Amino acid sequence: MTPDIEKEPWTAAATVVDHVVRGSLARHLARGRGGPLGTTGTVSPVILRGPRVTLRPATADDVERLRSIRDEPEVSRWWGTLEPGELEGFVAEDTTFAIETGGEVIGAIQYAEERDPMYRHAAIDIYLTARSHRRGLGSEAVRVLARFLIEERGHHRLTIDPATDNVAAIRAYEKVGFRPVGVMRSSERGPDGTWHDGLLMDLLADELTDGAPESGSAPGP
Ligand SMILES: CC(C)(COP(=O)(O)OP(=O)(O)OC[C@H]1O[C@@H](n2cnc3c(N)ncnc32)[C@H](O)[C@@H]1OP(=O)(O)O)[C@@H](O)C(=O)NCCC(=O)NCCS
């Protein structure tokens, strides 16, 4: 299903990437690569709707709810421990969306864009409260944002990079159409201070799935 995209006037001023953005987006795009990349800039704020989830620009009002989600062990295991001011910076990015279902905030999703024309692509990162895991909501949110990035932002390639042992994330992204590219050895430091491997996955525009049941997974007669 093609998500509805509502363009809305949005009052939050665009900010410059000058603070720490947590998650793999930061590791791969905002730090260390050089070049004109980042999570903020000239993007018009939008509301994106899928069958069950709505992605709307995150605001300062979301900080406490997102803090409680980030503090859940099922989430901090993959996103690390919050640093002072981190969430305030995260919601101030104009590429950060709160994920809602049934009017409740269940998580957040963010993208970052590589703006060098030779390497142009976008990367996605996401977390949901554990109570909403395994209901297809994570893959739906990624699909809705991926469609926006392809159709509205004109990207031909998207990336995402879960830890190699994050089975649920890898499966969720495969359902959207992402494919494994390769293992990035010792690319991410976990909350216990040790380095672990990340799996780089990417998706080309014509590989995005529509969310229909995969062939072979439909119930038999
Ligand atoms: C990753 C995340 C966004 C996925 O969202 P989700 O709504 O749970 O994902 P979905 O329900 O769409 O898909 C999860 C898939 O993994 C499968 N899965 C979940 N846990 C699993 C496990 N331990 N072993 C095997 N498969 C598992 C589910 O069965 C489902 O596959 P299926 O639909 O074929 O049955 C969510 O789990 C999350 O927020 N996790 C914590 C933070 C995190 O890991 N963020 C990603 C960092 S890259």
The ligand as an SDF file (V2000), in Angstrom:
LIG
                    3D

 48 50  0  0  0  0  0  0  0  0999 V2000
   13.8980   -4.1490   15.1170 C   0  0  0  0  0  0  0  0  0  0  0  0
   12.4600   -3.7800   15.3410 C   0  0  0  0  0  0  0  0  0  0  0  0
   12.2120   -2.3390   14.9050 C   0  0  0  0  0  0  0  0  0  0  0  0
   11.5720   -4.6940   14.4930 C   0  0  0  0  0  0  0  0  0  0  0  0
   10.2300   -4.3160   14.7000 O   0  0  0  0  0  0  0  0  0  0  0  0
    9.0980   -5.4310   14.8330 P   0  0  0  0  0  0  0  0  0  0  0  0
    7.8040   -4.7270   14.7670 O   0  0  0  0  0  0  0  0  0  0  0  0
    9.3710   -6.2860   16.0070 O   0  0  0  0  0  0  0  0  0  0  0  0
    9.3670   -6.2420   13.5030 O   0  0  0  0  0  0  0  0  0  0  0  0
    8.3510   -7.1480   12.6820 P   0  0  0  0  0  0  0  0  0  0  0  0
    7.2840   -7.7090   13.5790 O   0  0  0  0  0  0  0  0  0  0  0  0
    7.9110   -6.3820   11.5020 O   0  0  0  0  0  0  0  0  0  0  0  0
    9.3200   -8.2920   12.1960 O   0  0  0  0  0  0  0  0  0  0  0  0
   10.1190   -9.0170   13.0920 C   0  0  0  0  0  0  0  0  0  0  0  0
   10.4140  -10.3840   12.5130 C   0  0  0  0  0  0  0  0  0  0  0  0
   11.4520  -10.9880   13.2570 O   0  0  0  0  0  0  0  0  0  0  0  0
   10.9810  -12.2050   13.7740 C   0  0  0  0  0  0  0  0  0  0  0  0
   11.6210  -12.3810   15.0700 N   0  0  0  0  0  0  0  0  0  0  0  0
   11.4950  -11.6050   16.1550 C   0  0  0  0  0  0  0  0  0  0  0  0
   12.2770  -12.0740   17.1450 N   0  0  0  0  0  0  0  0  0  0  0  0
   12.9050  -13.1350   16.6500 C   0  0  0  0  0  0  0  0  0  0  0  0
   13.8360  -14.0490   17.1740 C   0  0  0  0  0  0  0  0  0  0  0  0
   14.2830  -13.9260   18.4300 N   0  0  0  0  0  0  0  0  0  0  0  0
   14.2610  -15.0460   16.4010 N   0  0  0  0  0  0  0  0  0  0  0  0
   13.8040  -15.1720   15.1490 C   0  0  0  0  0  0  0  0  0  0  0  0
   12.9300  -14.3330   14.5720 N   0  0  0  0  0  0  0  0  0  0  0  0
   12.4800  -13.3310   15.3230 C   0  0  0  0  0  0  0  0  0  0  0  0
    9.4910  -12.0680   13.8790 C   0  0  0  0  0  0  0  0  0  0  0  0
    8.8610  -13.3280   13.9230 O   0  0  0  0  0  0  0  0  0  0  0  0
    9.2140  -11.3130   12.6010 C   0  0  0  0  0  0  0  0  0  0  0  0
    9.2890  -12.1200   11.4460 O   0  0  0  0  0  0  0  0  0  0  0  0
    7.9540  -12.7470   10.7550 P   0  0  0  0  0  0  0  0  0  0  0  0
    7.0160  -11.6110   10.4890 O   0  0  0  0  0  0  0  0  0  0  0  0
    8.4690  -13.3920    9.5150 O   0  0  0  0  0  0  0  0  0  0  0  0
    7.3750  -13.7120   11.7400 O   0  0  0  0  0  0  0  0  0  0  0  0
   12.0560   -3.9540   16.8300 C   0  0  0  0  0  0  0  0  0  0  0  0
   12.2270   -5.2980   17.1600 O   0  0  0  0  0  0  0  0  0  0  0  0
   12.8610   -3.0800   17.7780 C   0  0  0  0  0  0  0  0  0  0  0  0
   12.5740   -1.9160   17.9440 O   0  0  0  0  0  0  0  0  0  0  0  0
   13.8780   -3.6630   18.4400 N   0  0  0  0  0  0  0  0  0  0  0  0
   14.6770   -2.9680   19.4710 C   0  0  0  0  0  0  0  0  0  0  0  0
   15.5440   -1.8850   18.8650 C   0  0  0  0  0  0  0  0  0  0  0  0
   16.2860   -2.3590   17.6510 C   0  0  0  0  0  0  0  0  0  0  0  0
   16.7760   -3.4760   17.5940 O   0  0  0  0  0  0  0  0  0  0  0  0
   16.3510   -1.4720   16.6450 N   0  0  0  0  0  0  0  0  0  0  0  0
   16.9940   -1.7800   15.3850 C   0  0  0  0  0  0  0  0  0  0  0  0
   18.4330   -1.4140   15.4110 C   0  0  0  0  0  0  0  0  0  0  0  0
   19.1460   -1.7000   13.7890 S   0  0  0  0  0  0  0  0  0  0  0  0
  1  2  1  0
  2  3  1  0
  2  4  1  0
  2 36  1  0
  4  5  1  0
  5  6  1  0
  6  7  2  0
  6  8  1  0
  6  9  1  0
  9 10  1  0
 10 11  2  0
 10 12  1  0
 10 13  1  0
 13 14  1  0
 14 15  1  0
 15 16  1  0
 15 30  1  0
 16 17  1  0
 17 18  1  0
 17 28  1  0
 18 19  1  0
 18 27  1  0
 19 20  2  0
 20 21  1  0
 21 22  1  0
 21 27  2  0
 22 23  1  0
 22 24  2  0
 24 25  1  0
 25 26  2  0
 26 27  1  0
 28 29  1  0
 28 30  1  0
 30 31  1  0
 31 32  1  0
 32 33  2  0
 32 34  1  0
 32 35  1  0
 36 37  1  0
 36 38  1  0
 38 39  2  0
 38 40  1  0
 40 41  1  0
 41 42  1  0
 42 43  1  0
 43 44  2  0
 43 45  1  0
 45 46  1  0
 46 47  1  0
 47 48  1  0
M  END
$$$$
